[in-house]
Amino acid sequence: MSIRTERVAGVIRETITEVLACGGVKDPRVQAGGLITVTHVRVAADLGVAWVSVTSMGGTGVDQTLEGLRAAAGYLRGEVGKRLHARRLPELRFQPDTASEQEARVEAAFREIEAERKAAAPEPPPAGQPVAEGDPARAPDDGAVPEETGFEDTERVEVPYPASIDPRPSAPK
């Protein structure tokens, strides 16, 4: 989005939110919609259309609220025009916001995966009990040296820097 379309989207979102909060839309479907939230506004590059994503909590439901908002789109467009001084105002198209539903589905999937992991993971022994031998999940701490890395026989070699690029501070003379 360009800066202009982002600015227009912000003004549309603020205006519609304020009009809904003040009860400016008298349609009973909107008033019975409960808490209506404008979650996102996307504006076309030519400023011809603005898609307004809306959620509704409580009340009659999103479908009836959207019908009321679509009926009041002309009034809301006029309110946007009072704040946004432009030659061309975008047509307002209201749509339900499905991001919250998708978020709930993803969250439920994560909870299900976590429950499966917990069910598949072996129970750790209670505190104070010895660890069973051969348990790969709990290696005993016997002070064993980890397997060799292959760097044990190498010796450290210090390479002198040329004086012109030596990063170490020079000693005072």
N, C-alpha and C positions, 0 to 999 in steps of 0.2 A: 504494500500500500504506500502511496505517496503521502507526503506530509499533509497535503490538502485534503485527501480523502480521509485520513486519520482525524484531522481536525473536524471535518463535517460529521464523521461518525461519532466523535465525542460530544458534539453539540446536540446531535439527534438523541443520543443516549441520555444525556443530562436533561434535556427538555421533556422527553417522554416520561422519564422517572419522576420529575417534579410535578408534571401534570397529573400523573396517576396518584402520587402521594397526596396532592391537594384535593383530589376528588373532582378534577376538571372534566373527566369523562362521565357523563350522566347515564350511559347505557347500563341497564340493570345486570347484563351478563358480565360486564367489567366490574361493577361494584360488588357483585356476589362472588367474584373470583378469588377473594381472599388476598393474601399478600402476593402481589404481582411484581416480579423482578425482571428488569431488562438486563440480560446477561451479556449480550454481545450485539454489536451493530457492524455490519459489513456493507461497505458502499462500493458500487461499481466505479470503475475508473472514469467513466464519462459523467458521473454524478446523476445518472438517470434513475437508478434504483438503489434503495437501501433495504437490506434484509435485517430485520430486527428479531433477535432470538429472545424468547420470553419463557419464564417459568412461573408457575402459580402454585402456592402452597396453601392448603386449606380451601375452603370455598367450594364452588361447583365443579371445577376441573379445568384443565388447560384448553380443551376443545371449545367449550362455550366461551371462555375468556378470549380465545383467539378470534372467534366469530364477532364478539363485541368490539375488539380492537380493530378488526378489519373494517367493521362498519364505521368506526370513528377515525379511520385513517385520514380522511380529508381534514377533520378538525385538528388532529395531531400534526399534520403537515403544515397547516396554517400557523400553529403555535411554534413549530420549528422555524418557519419563515420569518416570524417576528424577531427571532434571535439571530438567525443566520441570514445576513444580508447578501444574497446571491441572486443572480438572474434566474437561475434554474434550481428548483428544489427537487430532491429525489422523491420518487414514488415510494411510499412506505409499504413493505410487504412483511407481515408478521408470520413467524414460524415458531414451533415449539423448540425449546432448547433440549437436545437429546444428550448433551455432554454429561449431565448429572446422572442420567440413566446408564450411560456407558461406563461412567466412573463407578457406579454401584455394582455393575456386572463384573468389572475388573477386580474390584475390591473383594467381592464374593469369591471369585476364582482364586485370588491370592490366599484368602482364608481357607479355602478347600485344600489347596496345595500344602499349606502349613499344617493342617490337620493330618493329611496323609503322611507328611514327613515325621510328625510326632508319633503317629501310629506305627510307622516302620522303624523308627529309631529304637535301639535297645535301651531298656531302663538302666540308668547308672546305679551301681550298688549304693546302699545307704552309707552315710559318712561313718568312718571308723571301721568298715569291713574291708578285708583284703580284696584286691583285684584278682579276678579269675585268670589263671594262666591261659595263654593263647587268645586272649580277648584283643582283637586288632583295634578296637576303638579306644582302648586304654593301654598304652605301653608303660611298663613299669619303669620307674626312675632308678636305674641301677648304676648310673654314672658311666654307662658305656659310651665310648667314643663314636661319633657318627661315622658313617662310611667315608672312605678317603675321597678327597676332592681332586687329587692330582697336583696340588700346589705346595705340598709339604717340602719338597726338595729344592724349590726355587729360592734363590737368595736375592736380597734387595740390593739393587744397584742404584747409586745416586748419580744422576747425570747433571753436570754443572751447566748453568745457564750462561749465555754470553752476558757480559757486564751491561750491555746496552738495554737488555730486556729482562733483567733479573727482577722478579717480583718481590723478592725479600728486601726488607729495609737494609740499607747499607749501614755498616758500623760507623760510629763517629770517629773521626781521625784526631 
